[in-house]
């Protein structure tokens, strides 16, 4: 490949983009373990109610348990709503992929992931999960052409070792 490769495109941080990011990067836990906090709140609230210490505090803790259970059950809609309420929502982002790394630039958010900081790149059905020193980021393939997709795959640390 050309040593001075550079690819630049723009996309909008809309609901479909956020939904794709969630679907491709979040591991959904549907087991009873996901509801552990909700169960604990409910049990503690019920125990307090049975001791007649403070009825209002008991009902408050039980309500916290119910709210926690609802937040676990509706995790994706809750997450999407928070993203769509953020100031970055519905703004244009300029994505640049070059020899130094991946750069996102918008009015509200600027970020760069350097290739030297990338520990792994995991292809998903619709994009890439990029693990780096500061966490994990998602890169959608829908804003990339075939050459850019192959360039990202070629930057996989396992291939370069």
N, C-alpha and C positions, 0 to 999 in steps of 0.2 A: 504494500500500500504506500501511497504517497506519504512522505515523512511530515508534510505540513498540512495534514487533513484538518478541515474545519467544516462544521455543519451548523447552520443557524436556521431556526424556525420560530414561529409564534403560535401560541395556543391560548385558549381562554380557560380560566379556572371556573368552570361551570359545574352544575350539579352532576352531569354525566361523568365529568372528569373525576370529581370527588368520589362518586359511587364506584367507579372503576378502581381507584386507589384503595378504597376500603375493601372491595371484594378480592383484590389481588394480594393485599398485604396483611390483612388481619386474619389470624387464626381464631375461628369462632369456637368457643367452648360451650357445648350444649349439655354438659353433664351437670349433675347436682352440685358439683364443686363450684361452679360459677355462681351459684346462689348461696354460698356459704355465709357471706356477711348478712344477707337478708334473713337467713334462718337464725343466725345468732341474735340479731336485733329483735326478731319476733319472740324468741325463747326468753331473752332477758326481759323484754317488756311484759310478757305474760307472767313471768316469775315475780316481777315487781308488782303487778296487779294483784296477784294472789296474796302478797304480803301486806296489802293495804297501806303501803308507805305513802305513795303519792299517785293518785289516779291519773292526773294530767301528765306527769312524766312517763308513766307506763304507756298511756295511749300515744304519746309523742314518739317513744322508742318503737312501738309497734308500727306506727305510721312510717317511721324511717325504714323499717324492714320492708314494708310494702313498696315504698318508693324505690328502694334498692332493687327489689325484685323486678319492678317495672323497667328500671333503667337497664338491667341485664337483658331482659326479654326484648326490649326495643333498642338495643345498642346501636345498630346501623342507622335507623332514622334519627336518633338523638345525635349521633356523631355528624351526620349529614347536615342537620339543622344548625349545629354549631359552626360548621365550616361555611355554610351559606350566609350566616350572620356575620362572619368575619369581614374585616375591611378589604381583605385580599380577594374575596369572591367576585366573580364576573369581571375580573381584570385581565388584561393581556399579559402574558409572560413570554419573554424572549429566552429561548433555550439555545445554548451554544455548546456543541460537543467538539472538542479539539484535542490536540496532543497533550495538553496539560490536565484536562479534566472536563467536567460537566458544570456549566454555569447557568443558573436561573436568574433572570433579572426582570423585576416588575417594579411598579411604583412603590409598593409596600415591602417587598421582600427581595433581597439579593443574597445569593448563596452560591458557593462553589464547592464541588467535591473533586479533590485532586486524585488522579489515578494512583499516586503513590500511597494514598490513605485508604484505598479500596482493598478490603480483605476478601470479598467474594461477590460474584455477580450470579444471581440465580434467575434464569429465564422463567417467566410465567406465561400463561396463555396469552395475555394481552400486554405484557411489558417485562420489566426487569426489576428485581429486588436487589438493590445495591447496598451491601454492608460496608460501612466505613468506620473510621475511628470515632466519629461523633454519633453513630447510630445506624439506622437503616432508612433508605430512601427508595421511593418507587419512581420508575421512569416508564411512561407509557409508550408503546410502540406506535400508537395511532398518529403521533406527531413526528415520527421518524420515517425516512425513506429506507430502502433496502440496504444501501451503502452504509448509512449511519447505524442501522441495526447490526450489520456485520462488524462494523468498527467497534461497537460496544462489546459484542461477543468476543472479539479478538483481544480486548483489554482484560478479559477474565484473568485474575491472578494465577489460577491453576495452570492456564495455558502458558503464561509468561515465566513460570518457574523452571 
